[in-house]
Amino acid sequence: MKKLFGFLSLLLATVVAQAQTIRLQLTDRNNGETVPFAYVHILSGTGAVLNTVQSNENGIANIVAEEYPMTIEVNALGFETVKKTFITPPVANVLTLYMNKKFSALNEVVVTGLNTPQKQKDALSVYRVITKEQIQAQGAVTLNEVMKNQLNVRVDNDNILGSNMRMQGLGGDKVKILIDGIPINGREGGNINLSQINLNNVDRIELIQGPMSVVYGTDALGGIVNIITKKETKPLSLNAGGYYESIGRYNFDASVSTRVGKRSQLTIGGGRNEFAGWNKIEQVKVYEDDTLHYARGFLFKPNEQGLGNFAYNYTAPSGFNARLASDYMQEKVTNKGVLETWDPFNGAYSKDEYYRTKRWMNRLSLNGKLGKGTWQSQNGYMLYYRTRTSYIKDMVTLTEELNSQAGAQDTSSFSDVFARASYNNRIGSRFDYTVGYDINLQFATSLKINGKEKQIQDYAAYVNLTYDIWKDKLKAQAGFRGAYNTVYNPPVIPTINILYTPVKKLQIRASYAEGYRAPSLKEMYLSFIDLNHYIVGNENLKAESSKHIQLSASYQVYEKENDYLQLIVTGFYNDVYNGITLAPTNPEDPTSIKYTYANLSHQSNTIATVQADGQYANFHYQLGYSYNHTFADPGNYNAFSANEATATLQYMWKKPGINFNTIYKLSGRQPFLQSNIDGSASYNGTQNAYHLCDVSLEKKFFERKLQLIAGVKNLFDFQQATISGRVASGTHGGGVASFLPRSVFTSLRLSL
């Protein structure tokens, strides 16, 4: 009897051991967040599915292991499939699996302009998220390389001021660029140089097309580009990467992150980018005024960048979070002048310029619970310093001396103090509100500013009120912003947003918003006078103002496990008035070079876009088309239309684990926008259509710790759009669609 009892007990213990319940936690490898609603398949030895469970909203799934070895396969929308075999039970029957994101950002959580993170489908504004995987697939090093492929965005390259962009047909001075919600300072010619913004420490980019002036104030009437940096959560991690491109680009970066105690995380990183410069023609001889010139310089100037970043994160048991971060960038751009030969007695000389830029962004973010609501605070201190040093170089003796001509040397310094805080709370089950303040203090020092030193102080308060009119069906939001400024009178800014969900698969959004762009310190106080220029600022400028209407509909055509198709149709109307532009002080004298800034321009346009985001088996695609009609501005330009098309295609070859990526953009024929000095622009001729295409493949090794990406940029070798009907040259020659030639790149990244 005892033997029988012992045998039955052993048999029962064996059955219990073989039918253990395992708690599976699914975690996003990039940011440590949970992965909800994933499908977990338990497979047999032949690969057949024995059972399927789904993770809950916290990314937890309970699976029953009936025998070992056991194989599980995890599928989640927007993540790469994970397949893992276990020979023995995991320790304490608890298992954590880390998942890697794919291109899709359909279920991405967004934070820009919000007090609490929300899924894109629940947000009242239309967001676009550019994931880290998309950035890496393009071999993108700086922000301009990512933005040139986005719908309704065009990137131009200025020979000196670098890369700038237009969004929805509006200039870059009307687009606010943020890092973790803190605005980047240091605009030259009204634009932020996108080629100075490095992406080696970026988790994703959130893009909003349309005004966000209620929350972010000036410069946000055309849209927001918010760069979200990586936030490490592992006890210890090391990341290092190298990049090579055949046009003479060599980059390296590395970072280390460690947990300090139980609740703190410390990350330190740095890098170096180097570009040797490129010119379409190596040596050129041209005759100007009977003078022979030899080309020494480059169309794309050589530059060197040094990078450093630091981040400290603390999370309290109450959920309170504090993050202190700092990013530093220094850049040197070399502009070698033409070799000018006069005669055998005077020899030859050239005028060489060196542009050195330093940008230091320091920011402190705080957020937590306060009563039944939540609060957050974002604070920053930003420094931007730029010098231009010009030399006259004797090409016979190879000696050089400082150029003494007026305007040859220049130093500009901008420092900004930024503070924004908001509080969000819910009253009852349908009404919630957000109240906040926004403080911007700008200080500028420049030889071209009248009086050399100027400052602007801006103090604002805003409120957003949201009401669920029809629970889970209809939601409306109204917002207002009022401000006091020390040098101009900012307008009161309203916004209204509506989200209607008649059925689960269909969402309709409508919004009306007003925006503004404050006159810059240069536009108000500039004093640029030399032999060729006489430009002075205007202290009586008004802020540029705008009105915007947006209507969009998104429809989930199909969704089954990882396969889906979403269609998005959007219409925009933009009307920007009191636009600031250069105007002659004596228009009756066509020979006069005296100009000042004035509120004269008026721009209005309407845009229609159609986008598709889908996945079938191992194939993912994002397609887009945009039609932009700009209405005539009498006396400045006639009405015109332009179109764009984009395609991002990814295929995952499962067996060898290789991702194939193709990124394509068509930019249609449109009037040529010629940049003038200090930010003004004029339409001059017509720029023909052009195509851009990048292709790459990706493979990971050693349990996904080593990533190799190789590809071709500018596959069609497009370098510059043809301009027809052009009648004059602008000061900088900006606005030309110029791109580097076809090149081969490779990137190697180690993550431990």
MIMIDO-58577 format. One line per field, with one value per residue (C-alpha): residue in one letter; x, y, z. Coordinates in nm, 2 decimals. Each point is the difference from the previous one (the first is absolute). Layout:
N
resn <- a/...
X <- X/...
Y <- Y/...
Z <- Z/...
This chain:
752
resn <- m/k/k/l/f/g/f/l/s/l/l/l/a/t/v/v/a/q/a/q/t/i/r/l/q/l/t/d/r/n/n/g/e/t/v/p/f/a/y/v/h/i/l/s/g/t/g/a/v/l/n/t/v/q/s/n/e/n/g/i/a/n/i/v/a/e/e/y/p/m/t/i/e/v/n/a/l/g/f/e/t/v/k/k/t/f/i/t/p/p/v/a/n/v/l/t/l/y/m/n/k/k/f/s/a/l/n/e/v/v/v/t/g/l/n/t/p/q/k/q/k/d/a/l/s/v/y/r/v/i/t/k/e/q/i/q/a/q/g/a/v/t/l/n/e/v/m/k/n/q/l/n/v/r/v/d/n/d/n/i/l/g/s/n/m/r/m/q/g/l/g/g/d/k/v/k/i/l/i/d/g/i/p/i/n/g/r/e/g/g/n/i/n/l/s/q/i/n/l/n/n/v/d/r/i/e/l/i/q/g/p/m/s/v/v/y/g/t/d/a/l/g/g/i/v/n/i/i/t/k/k/e/t/k/p/l/s/l/n/a/g/g/y/y/e/s/i/g/r/y/n/f/d/a/s/v/s/t/r/v/g/k/r/s/q/l/t/i/g/g/g/r/n/e/f/a/g/w/n/k/i/e/q/v/k/v/y/e/d/d/t/l/h/y/a/r/g/f/l/f/k/p/n/e/q/g/l/g/n/f/a/y/n/y/t/a/p/s/g/f/n/a/r/l/a/s/d/y/m/q/e/k/v/t/n/k/g/v/l/e/t/w/d/p/f/n/g/a/y/s/k/d/e/y/y/r/t/k/r/w/m/n/r/l/s/l/n/g/k/l/g/k/g/t/w/q/s/q/n/g/y/m/l/y/y/r/t/r/t/s/y/i/k/d/m/v/t/l/t/e/e/l/n/s/q/a/g/a/q/d/t/s/s/f/s/d/v/f/a/r/a/s/y/n/n/r/i/g/s/r/f/d/y/t/v/g/y/d/i/n/l/q/f/a/t/s/l/k/i/n/g/k/e/k/q/i/q/d/y/a/a/y/v/n/l/t/y/d/i/w/k/d/k/l/k/a/q/a/g/f/r/g/a/y/n/t/v/y/n/p/p/v/i/p/t/i/n/i/l/y/t/p/v/k/k/l/q/i/r/a/s/y/a/e/g/y/r/a/p/s/l/k/e/m/y/l/s/f/i/d/l/n/h/y/i/v/g/n/e/n/l/k/a/e/s/s/k/h/i/q/l/s/a/s/y/q/v/y/e/k/e/n/d/y/l/q/l/i/v/t/g/f/y/n/d/v/y/n/g/i/t/l/a/p/t/n/p/e/d/p/t/s/i/k/y/t/y/a/n/l/s/h/q/s/n/t/i/a/t/v/q/a/d/g/q/y/a/n/f/h/y/q/l/g/y/s/y/n/h/t/f/a/d/p/g/n/y/n/a/f/s/a/n/e/a/t/a/t/l/q/y/m/w/k/k/p/g/i/n/f/n/t/i/y/k/l/s/g/r/q/p/f/l/q/s/n/i/d/g/s/a/s/y/n/g/t/q/n/a/y/h/l/c/d/v/s/l/e/k/k/f/f/e/r/k/l/q/l/i/a/g/v/k/n/l/f/d/f/q/q/a/t/i/s/g/r/v/a/s/g/t/h/g/g/g/v/a/s/f/l/p/r/s/v/f/t/s/l/r/l/s/l
X <- 0.00/0.28/0.17/-0.32/-0.05/0.36/-0.04/-0.32/0.16/0.30/-0.23/-0.20/0.31/0.12/-0.33/0.00/0.37/-0.09/-0.30/0.15/-0.14/0.26/-0.04/0.13/0.08/0.04/0.22/0.10/0.38/0.04/-0.17/-0.09/-0.38/-0.23/-0.15/-0.37/-0.24/0.27/-0.08/0.20/0.00/0.12/0.14/0.06/0.32/-0.12/-0.09/-0.37/-0.19/-0.12/-0.15/-0.02/-0.04/0.01/0.18/-0.20/0.02/0.31/0.18/-0.05/-0.10/-0.04/0.09/-0.01/0.31/-0.11/0.33/0.36/0.17/-0.27/0.00/-0.20/-0.05/-0.11/-0.17/-0.08/-0.11/0.30/0.25/0.23/-0.11/0.18/0.05/0.17/0.04/0.04/0.17/-0.08/-0.25/0.10/0.10/-0.30/-0.22/0.04/0.13/0.07/0.03/0.13/-0.16/0.15/-0.22/-0.06/-0.08/-0.36/-0.09/-0.37/-0.04/0.28/-0.05/0.04/0.09/0.04/-0.23/-0.17/0.00/-0.02/0.12/-0.28/-0.03/-0.01/-0.35/-0.12/0.17/-0.20/0.28/0.15/0.34/0.27/0.26/0.34/0.15/0.36/-0.02/-0.11/0.28/0.26/-0.13/0.07/0.35/-0.11/0.26/-0.15/-0.36/0.00/0.06/-0.32/-0.22/0.08/-0.21/-0.31/-0.33/-0.07/0.36/0.28/0.36/0.23/0.37/0.16/0.38/0.07/-0.30/-0.05/-0.32/-0.35/-0.35/-0.34/-0.31/-0.34/0.15/0.09/0.36/0.22/-0.04/-0.35/0.09/0.11/0.26/0.02/0.22/-0.21/-0.25/0.27/0.04/0.33/0.15/0.24/-0.19/0.21/-0.20/-0.31/0.07/0.15/0.29/-0.13/0.34/0.12/-0.26/0.15/-0.21/0.23/-0.18/-0.36/-0.28/-0.26/-0.12/-0.36/-0.13/-0.31/-0.09/-0.22/0.01/0.09/0.03/-0.24/0.26/0.33/-0.05/0.20/0.14/-0.24/-0.27/0.13/0.05/0.22/0.30/0.06/0.32/-0.04/0.33/0.06/-0.06/0.19/-0.15/0.24/0.23/0.30/0.02/0.26/-0.07/0.26/-0.03/0.21/-0.12/0.18/-0.13/0.19/-0.03/0.25/-0.21/0.14/-0.20/0.04/-0.20/-0.02/-0.20/-0.02/-0.29/-0.02/-0.25/0.09/-0.17/-0.36/-0.15/0.26/0.15/0.31/0.10/0.30/0.09/0.18/0.11/0.17/-0.12/0.23/-0.08/0.27/-0.22/-0.11/0.00/-0.17/0.31/0.34/0.16/-0.18/0.12/-0.24/0.04/-0.16/0.10/0.31/0.12/0.09/-0.13/0.10/-0.25/0.15/-0.31/-0.29/-0.37/-0.06/0.25/0.23/-0.11/0.10/-0.23/0.07/-0.29/-0.06/-0.31/-0.08/-0.33/-0.10/-0.34/-0.17/-0.33/-0.15/-0.23/-0.29/0.06/0.16/0.27/0.28/0.23/0.31/0.16/0.26/0.10/0.31/0.10/0.29/0.05/0.25/-0.09/0.28/-0.08/0.30/-0.03/0.09/0.36/0.01/0.29/0.06/0.34/0.35/0.11/-0.28/-0.02/-0.32/-0.21/-0.32/-0.25/-0.05/-0.28/-0.04/-0.34/0.02/-0.32/-0.06/-0.34/-0.06/-0.35/-0.07/-0.34/-0.18/-0.33/-0.22/-0.34/-0.21/-0.34/-0.16/-0.33/-0.21/0.18/0.35/0.25/0.31/0.27/0.25/0.29/0.30/0.30/0.14/0.32/0.08/0.32/0.12/0.30/0.10/0.37/0.12/0.36/0.17/0.25/0.30/0.03/0.36/0.14/-0.28/-0.03/-0.34/-0.13/-0.34/-0.23/-0.06/-0.30/-0.32/-0.21/0.28/0.01/-0.31/-0.09/-0.36/-0.10/-0.35/-0.10/-0.35/-0.17/-0.31/-0.25/-0.33/-0.23/-0.35/-0.26/-0.26/-0.30/-0.33/-0.34/-0.26/0.01/-0.01/0.18/0.37/0.21/0.37/0.13/0.36/0.25/0.28/0.30/0.26/0.29/0.22/0.33/0.20/0.35/0.11/0.21/-0.30/-0.25/-0.04/0.13/0.18/-0.21/-0.38/-0.25/-0.37/-0.20/-0.33/-0.23/-0.31/-0.28/-0.22/-0.29/-0.14/-0.36/-0.11/-0.35/-0.14/-0.32/-0.09/0.20/0.25/-0.16/0.04/0.26/0.06/0.28/0.04/0.32/0.13/0.33/0.07/0.34/0.19/0.31/0.25/0.05/-0.32/-0.36/-0.08/-0.35/-0.23/0.01/-0.31/-0.04/-0.29/0.04/-0.26/0.04/-0.29/0.01/-0.34/0.13/0.30/0.20/-0.07/0.12/-0.07/0.19/-0.08/0.18/0.03/0.30/0.18/0.37/0.27/0.37/0.17/0.24/0.35/0.27/0.17/-0.31/-0.06/0.35/0.22/0.26/0.18/0.18/0.29/0.08/-0.27/-0.26/-0.19/-0.26/-0.14/-0.25/-0.35/-0.09/-0.37/-0.05/-0.31/-0.01/-0.09/-0.34/-0.18/-0.33/-0.01/-0.28/0.07/-0.23/0.11/-0.14/0.18/-0.15/0.13/-0.08/0.14/0.16/0.08/0.28/0.31/-0.17/-0.18/-0.08/-0.08/-0.10/0.03/-0.15/0.08/-0.08/0.17/-0.06/0.26/-0.02/0.30/-0.02/0.21/0.30/0.33/0.22/0.27/-0.14/0.18/0.00/-0.02/-0.20/0.01/0.38/0.07/0.38/-0.03/0.14/-0.17/-0.24/-0.19/-0.25/-0.37/-0.33/-0.08/-0.03/-0.32/0.01/-0.30/-0.01/-0.21/0.14/-0.16/0.19/-0.07/0.20/0.00/0.18/-0.02/0.17/-0.06/0.20/0.36/-0.06/-0.06/-0.08/-0.08/-0.12/-0.10/-0.11/-0.04/-0.14/0.08/-0.17/0.13/-0.22/0.13/0.15/-0.05/0.32/0.22/-0.09/-0.27/-0.20/0.17/-0.04/0.25/-0.02/0.20/0.00/0.18/0.05/0.17/0.02/0.15/0.02/0.12/0.17/-0.07/0.24/0.33/-0.15/0.07/-0.21/-0.02/-0.10/-0.09/-0.08/-0.12/-0.12/-0.13/0.01/-0.21/0.06/-0.04/0.11/0.36/0.03/0.31/0.14/0.11/0.22/-0.12/-0.30/-0.22/-0.09/-0.15/-0.13/0.23/-0.04/-0.12/0.17/-0.06/-0.11/0.25/0.02/0.19/0.05/0.20/0.03/0.15/0.02/0.03/0.13/0.04/0.25/0.09/-0.35/-0.08/0.29/0.18/-0.18/0.13/-0.17/0.13/-0.16/0.01/-0.11/-0.14/-0.03/-0.10/0.30/-0.22/0.22/-0.18/-0.34/0.00/-0.12/-0.18/-0.10/0.23/0.07/0.24/0.20/-0.07/0.26/0.07/-0.12/-0.22/-0.31/0.17/-0.09/0.36/0.10/0.31/0.07/-0.07/0.20/0.04/-0.03/0.05/-0.08/0.11/-0.16/0.07/-0.26/0.08
Y <- 0.00/0.24/-0.08/0.08/0.32/0.10/-0.08/0.21/0.29/0.00/-0.02/0.30/0.20/-0.08/0.12/0.32/0.06/-0.05/0.23/0.30/0.35/0.25/0.37/0.16/0.37/0.17/0.31/0.25/-0.03/0.37/0.18/-0.27/0.05/-0.30/-0.15/-0.05/-0.22/-0.22/-0.35/-0.28/-0.33/-0.33/-0.22/-0.37/-0.16/0.01/0.37/-0.05/0.24/-0.18/0.30/0.38/0.26/0.37/0.24/0.24/0.38/-0.03/-0.23/-0.31/-0.34/-0.32/-0.31/-0.37/-0.20/-0.37/-0.13/0.09/0.10/0.27/0.25/0.32/0.26/0.35/0.24/0.36/0.28/0.21/-0.24/-0.26/-0.36/-0.17/-0.38/-0.17/-0.36/-0.10/-0.33/0.04/0.21/0.37/0.10/0.05/-0.06/0.37/0.10/0.34/0.03/0.31/0.10/0.21/0.26/-0.03/0.29/0.03/0.27/-0.06/-0.06/0.24/0.21/0.38/0.27/0.32/0.27/-0.23/-0.01/-0.38/-0.25/-0.12/-0.26/0.17/-0.12/0.18/0.34/0.29/0.12/-0.20/-0.13/-0.18/-0.20/-0.07/-0.30/-0.07/-0.29/0.22/0.24/-0.27/-0.16/0.33/0.02/0.34/0.18/0.35/0.13/0.13/-0.36/-0.12/0.31/-0.01/-0.32/0.13/0.09/0.37/0.08/0.13/0.04/0.26/0.04/0.34/0.02/0.16/-0.02/-0.38/-0.19/0.15/-0.12/0.11/-0.17/0.02/0.27/0.22/0.10/-0.15/0.31/-0.11/-0.35/-0.06/-0.27/-0.15/-0.24/-0.18/0.29/0.28/0.23/0.02/0.35/0.15/0.08/0.13/0.17/-0.10/-0.37/-0.27/-0.17/-0.36/-0.14/0.10/-0.22/-0.34/-0.32/-0.24/0.04/0.01/-0.25/0.15/0.32/0.13/0.22/0.22/0.19/0.30/0.27/-0.09/0.36/-0.04/-0.22/0.10/0.36/0.18/-0.18/-0.29/0.12/-0.24/-0.30/-0.18/-0.24/-0.15/-0.22/-0.25/-0.12/-0.36/-0.08/-0.30/-0.23/-0.30/-0.05/0.03/0.06/0.10/0.13/0.08/0.07/0.08/0.14/0.04/0.15/0.00/0.37/0.06/-0.02/-0.17/-0.01/-0.17/0.01/-0.19/0.02/-0.19/-0.01/-0.14/-0.03/0.19/-0.15/-0.12/0.31/0.19/-0.04/0.18/0.02/0.16/0.00/0.18/-0.01/0.15/0.07/0.09/0.09/0.07/0.22/-0.06/0.19/-0.10/0.12/-0.02/0.29/0.28/0.31/0.28/0.36/0.28/0.36/-0.11/-0.19/-0.37/-0.20/-0.36/-0.20/-0.11/-0.03/-0.25/0.02/-0.20/0.15/-0.22/-0.01/-0.17/-0.05/-0.10/-0.13/-0.06/-0.09/-0.08/-0.11/-0.08/-0.14/-0.06/-0.17/0.01/-0.26/0.24/0.01/0.35/0.02/0.24/0.01/0.22/-0.01/0.20/-0.01/0.17/0.05/0.19/0.03/0.14/0.08/0.08/0.23/0.04/0.28/0.00/0.05/0.34/0.07/0.37/0.02/-0.14/0.30/-0.01/-0.38/-0.18/-0.01/-0.15/0.10/-0.29/-0.01/-0.22/-0.03/-0.14/-0.08/-0.12/-0.10/-0.11/-0.11/-0.06/-0.12/-0.11/-0.19/-0.08/-0.18/-0.17/-0.03/0.29/-0.08/-0.18/0.16/0.00/0.28/0.04/0.27/0.05/0.24/0.08/0.22/0.01/0.16/0.06/0.16/0.05/0.18/0.07/0.06/0.11/0.00/0.12/-0.27/0.07/-0.31/0.07/0.04/-0.20/0.26/0.14/0.31/0.10/0.15/0.36/0.07/0.11/-0.30/-0.25/-0.11/-0.07/-0.14/-0.10/-0.12/-0.11/-0.12/-0.11/-0.07/-0.22/-0.11/-0.18/-0.18/-0.14/-0.17/-0.24/-0.13/-0.16/0.10/-0.27/-0.25/0.23/0.33/0.06/0.31/0.10/0.34/0.11/0.28/0.05/0.24/0.08/0.24/0.06/0.18/0.08/0.15/0.07/0.25/0.03/0.10/0.37/0.06/-0.34/-0.15/-0.05/-0.21/-0.11/-0.13/-0.19/-0.11/-0.21/-0.21/-0.25/-0.23/-0.30/-0.12/-0.35/-0.14/-0.34/0.10/-0.35/-0.26/-0.19/0.17/0.38/0.21/0.37/0.22/0.38/0.18/0.36/0.17/0.35/0.16/0.31/0.09/0.27/0.13/-0.09/-0.07/-0.37/-0.10/-0.22/-0.35/-0.23/-0.36/-0.25/-0.37/-0.27/-0.38/-0.21/-0.38/-0.12/-0.36/-0.16/-0.01/0.36/0.32/0.36/0.30/0.37/0.30/0.37/0.18/0.33/0.04/0.27/0.06/0.27/0.23/-0.11/0.22/0.03/0.11/0.27/0.12/-0.11/0.25/-0.16/0.27/-0.04/0.08/-0.24/0.00/0.26/-0.19/0.13/-0.15/0.12/0.03/0.05/-0.34/-0.20/-0.37/-0.21/-0.15/-0.30/-0.19/-0.37/-0.25/-0.38/-0.29/-0.36/-0.36/-0.32/-0.34/-0.34/-0.20/-0.32/-0.14/-0.36/-0.08/0.17/0.08/0.33/0.28/0.36/0.28/0.37/0.29/0.35/0.35/0.32/0.37/0.25/0.38/0.19/0.38/0.29/-0.20/0.16/0.06/0.24/0.31/0.29/0.33/0.19/-0.21/0.28/-0.03/-0.34/0.05/0.04/-0.27/0.12/-0.25/-0.06/-0.26/0.05/-0.19/-0.03/-0.36/-0.22/-0.37/-0.24/-0.35/-0.32/-0.35/-0.34/-0.32/-0.37/-0.25/-0.38/-0.19/-0.38/-0.33/-0.34/-0.30/0.12/0.30/0.35/0.31/0.37/0.19/0.37/0.26/0.37/0.28/0.36/0.30/0.34/0.30/0.31/0.28/0.31/0.18/-0.29/-0.32/-0.18/-0.30/-0.33/-0.37/-0.27/-0.37/-0.25/-0.38/-0.22/-0.37/-0.19/-0.38/-0.26/-0.38/-0.24/-0.31/-0.22/-0.29/0.19/0.29/0.28/0.31/0.17/0.37/0.24/0.36/0.21/0.36/0.19/0.38/0.16/0.30/0.33/0.36/0.05/0.16/0.22/0.08/0.35/0.14/-0.05/-0.21/0.17/-0.19/0.05/-0.23/0.01/-0.23/-0.36/-0.30/-0.33/-0.32/-0.25/-0.34/-0.13/-0.36/-0.17/-0.38/-0.21/-0.34/-0.08/-0.31/-0.06/-0.25/-0.15/0.00/0.33/0.18/0.09/0.19/0.04/0.24/0.05/0.19/0.26/0.36/0.20/-0.31/0.21/0.23/0.31/0.30/0.33/0.09/0.20/0.36/0.16/0.36/0.12/0.37/0.09/-0.15/0.02/0.09/-0.35/-0.20/-0.20/-0.18/-0.21/-0.37/-0.12/-0.35/-0.20/-0.25/-0.37/-0.16/-0.33/0.00/-0.26/0.02/-0.23/0.02/-0.20/-0.01/-0.18
Z <- 0.00/0.09/-0.33/-0.19/0.19/-0.07/-0.37/-0.03/0.18/-0.23/-0.30/0.12/0.07/-0.35/-0.15/0.21/-0.10/-0.37/0.01/0.17/-0.06/-0.11/0.05/-0.33/0.00/-0.34/0.00/-0.27/-0.03/-0.10/0.28/0.26/-0.04/0.00/-0.32/0.04/-0.20/-0.16/-0.13/0.17/-0.18/0.16/-0.27/-0.03/-0.10/-0.36/0.02/0.02/0.23/0.32/0.17/-0.02/0.27/-0.01/0.23/0.21/0.01/0.22/-0.25/0.22/-0.13/0.20/-0.20/0.10/-0.07/-0.04/-0.11/-0.07/-0.23/-0.05/-0.29/0.01/-0.28/0.09/-0.26/0.08/-0.23/-0.09/0.15/-0.14/0.06/0.29/0.00/0.29/0.12/0.36/0.10/0.37/0.20/0.06/0.35/0.23/-0.31/-0.09/-0.35/-0.16/-0.38/-0.16/-0.33/-0.28/-0.19/-0.37/-0.23/0.10/0.25/-0.01/0.38/0.10/0.31/-0.06/0.25/-0.20/0.12/0.25/0.37/0.01/-0.27/-0.24/-0.27/-0.34/-0.06/0.32/-0.08/-0.13/-0.23/-0.29/0.09/-0.21/0.18/-0.16/0.19/0.08/-0.24/-0.28/0.07/0.00/-0.32/-0.18/0.14/0.12/0.21/0.03/0.00/-0.35/-0.14/0.17/-0.08/-0.37/-0.04/0.19/-0.17/-0.02/0.10/-0.24/0.11/-0.17/0.05/0.04/-0.08/0.33/0.23/-0.05/-0.04/0.06/-0.07/-0.11/0.15/-0.17/-0.23/0.30/0.07/0.27/0.21/0.06/0.12/0.36/0.06/0.35/0.19/0.27/-0.02/0.04/-0.30/-0.18/-0.03/-0.24/-0.31/-0.29/-0.28/0.19/-0.02/0.23/-0.19/-0.01/-0.09/0.35/0.18/0.05/0.03/0.18/0.33/-0.14/0.08/-0.24/-0.16/0.05/-0.29/0.01/-0.31/0.10/0.27/0.35/0.12/0.30/0.17/-0.16/-0.09/-0.28/-0.30/0.03/-0.24/-0.28/0.22/0.26/-0.03/0.34/0.03/0.28/0.14/0.12/0.37/0.11/0.27/0.01/0.31/-0.23/-0.38/-0.25/-0.35/-0.26/-0.37/-0.30/-0.34/-0.33/-0.33/-0.33/-0.04/0.28/0.31/0.31/0.33/0.34/0.32/0.33/0.32/0.33/0.24/0.35/0.27/0.32/0.30/-0.06/-0.15/-0.19/-0.35/-0.13/-0.37/-0.15/-0.37/-0.28/-0.36/-0.29/-0.36/-0.28/-0.36/-0.25/-0.23/-0.35/-0.33/-0.33/-0.20/0.15/-0.19/-0.18/-0.18/-0.05/-0.12/0.19/-0.07/-0.19/0.30/0.00/0.30/0.09/0.22/0.33/0.21/0.02/-0.08/0.32/0.25/0.21/0.36/0.33/0.29/0.36/0.21/0.37/0.20/0.36/0.17/0.36/0.07/0.34/0.07/0.35/0.15/-0.04/-0.38/0.01/-0.27/-0.05/-0.30/-0.04/-0.35/-0.19/-0.36/-0.15/-0.36/-0.16/-0.37/-0.24/-0.36/-0.25/-0.29/-0.23/-0.25/-0.36/-0.11/-0.16/-0.24/-0.08/-0.17/0.04/0.22/0.25/0.02/0.11/0.31/0.14/0.26/0.25/0.26/0.31/0.17/0.36/0.19/0.35/0.13/0.36/0.11/0.37/0.11/0.31/-0.02/0.30/0.01/0.26/0.17/0.18/0.17/-0.26/-0.29/-0.16/-0.05/-0.20/-0.04/-0.27/0.05/-0.21/-0.04/-0.36/-0.13/-0.37/-0.11/-0.36/-0.15/-0.35/-0.05/-0.34/-0.13/-0.31/-0.09/-0.22/-0.22/-0.09/0.35/0.16/0.27/0.11/0.18/0.13/-0.25/0.10/-0.23/0.17/0.10/-0.06/0.37/0.20/0.34/0.11/0.34/0.11/0.34/0.10/0.33/-0.04/0.26/-0.06/0.24/-0.01/0.22/-0.13/0.19/-0.06/0.14/-0.01/-0.27/-0.31/0.07/0.04/-0.02/-0.04/0.12/-0.05/-0.04/-0.25/0.05/-0.26/0.06/-0.30/0.01/-0.32/-0.06/-0.36/-0.19/-0.24/0.26/0.07/0.35/-0.02/0.29/0.01/0.19/-0.03/0.29/-0.05/0.28/-0.10/0.16/-0.18/0.07/-0.18/0.09/-0.12/0.02/-0.10/-0.16/-0.09/0.19/-0.21/-0.31/0.00/0.18/-0.03/0.12/0.02/0.08/0.05/0.05/0.12/0.03/0.10/-0.20/0.08/-0.36/-0.20/0.06/-0.05/-0.11/0.21/-0.15/-0.01/-0.12/-0.03/-0.06/-0.05/-0.01/-0.12/0.00/-0.15/-0.01/0.14/-0.33/-0.11/0.16/-0.12/0.12/-0.06/0.13/-0.03/0.14/-0.01/0.02/0.00/-0.05/0.20/-0.18/0.07/0.16/-0.33/-0.18/0.26/0.07/-0.29/-0.13/-0.30/-0.20/-0.24/-0.36/-0.13/0.28/0.19/0.22/0.33/0.23/0.08/0.37/-0.09/-0.15/0.08/0.05/-0.30/0.05/-0.15/-0.02/-0.07/-0.07/0.00/-0.07/0.00/0.00/0.08/-0.07/0.11/-0.31/0.13/0.31/0.09/0.23/-0.16/-0.33/-0.04/-0.24/0.11/-0.23/0.10/-0.21/0.12/-0.13/0.12/-0.05/0.11/-0.01/0.12/0.00/0.13/-0.14/0.07/-0.31/-0.12/-0.17/-0.16/0.20/-0.33/-0.25/-0.25/-0.04/-0.17/0.06/0.38/0.22/0.31/0.15/0.32/0.13/-0.03/0.05/-0.37/-0.11/-0.01/-0.07/-0.01/-0.13/0.01/0.02/-0.05/0.11/-0.02/0.20/0.03/0.28/-0.02/0.06/-0.17/0.14/-0.01/-0.22/0.14/-0.20/0.05/-0.30/-0.04/-0.25/0.05/-0.22/0.10/-0.16/0.10/-0.07/-0.18/0.20/-0.23/-0.06/0.12/-0.18/-0.19/0.11/-0.04/0.09/0.09/0.09/0.19/0.04/0.26/0.05/0.28/-0.07/0.23/-0.05/0.27/-0.14/0.30/-0.04/-0.02/0.20/-0.25/-0.03/-0.35/0.00/-0.28/0.06/-0.30/-0.05/-0.30/0.03/-0.27/-0.22/0.19/0.00/0.11/0.34/0.01/0.35/0.06/0.28/0.35/-0.07/-0.26/-0.32/-0.34/-0.27/-0.30/-0.30/0.02/0.15/-0.18/0.16/0.14/0.16/0.30/0.11/0.27/0.04/0.28/0.16/0.37/0.18/0.37/0.15/0.34/0.15/-0.16/0.18/-0.32/-0.27/-0.36/-0.25/-0.35/-0.29/-0.27/0.04/-0.29/-0.22/-0.31/0.05/0.00/0.09/-0.09/-0.14/-0.32/0.04/-0.30/-0.04/0.28/-0.04/0.29/0.28/0.37/0.25/0.13/-0.29/0.24/-0.10/-0.27/0.03/0.02/0.13/0.04/-0.28/0.01/0.28/0.18/0.38/0.28/0.37/0.28/0.34/0.32/0.28/0.32
